[in-house]
Amino acid sequence: MGSGTPGDRTSEVVPRGADRWDSAQGVAVPVAVTSVAVASVVVVGAAVVVVGA
């Protein structure tokens, strides 16, 4: 992925492509956060079951 530096090729993408990229990030970030949260709950739940047993 681009580092955001002026010399980076990704900075030359046309605005439409950038908008699409922003939209993709807008979807991907919440999905990733939700996935991590769900995984954490599952791990904690499993640990509680193991400790409780």
N, C-alpha and C positions, 0 to 999 in steps of 0.2 A: 504494500500500500504506500501511498505518497506520504512524505513526511511534512508536507505543507510548505517546503522551502520554495522560493521563487524559481529556482532552476529545475524543479521537479516537473516531469512531463504531465502529471495528473493536473497540475495547475493550469494547463493549456486547454483542458476539456471545455467544450462549448457550454454555455449556461444551462441549456436543456439537460445535458448529460450530468452537470453538477446538481441540478435540481433533482434529477432521478436518483443520483447517488445519495443526496440528503434524505430523500424519501426512504430509500433502502435502509439507511442508517436509522431513521426514525422508527422503522419497524424492527430492525435487527437488534437494536440496543435493548428495548423493553423485553423482547423475546429472550435474549440472553440473560438478562437480569432475572426474569421470571424462572427460567430454567435453573439458574444457580440457586434461587430461593427454594424452588421445589426440591432440588437435589439435597439441599441442606436440611430441609424438613424431613425428607426420607431418611437421611443418614442419622439425624438426631432421633427420629422415631425408632429406627432399628437399634440404636445404641440404648435407648430407654428399655426396649423390649429385652435386649440381651442382659442389661444390668438387672432388670426386674426379674428375669428368669434365673 
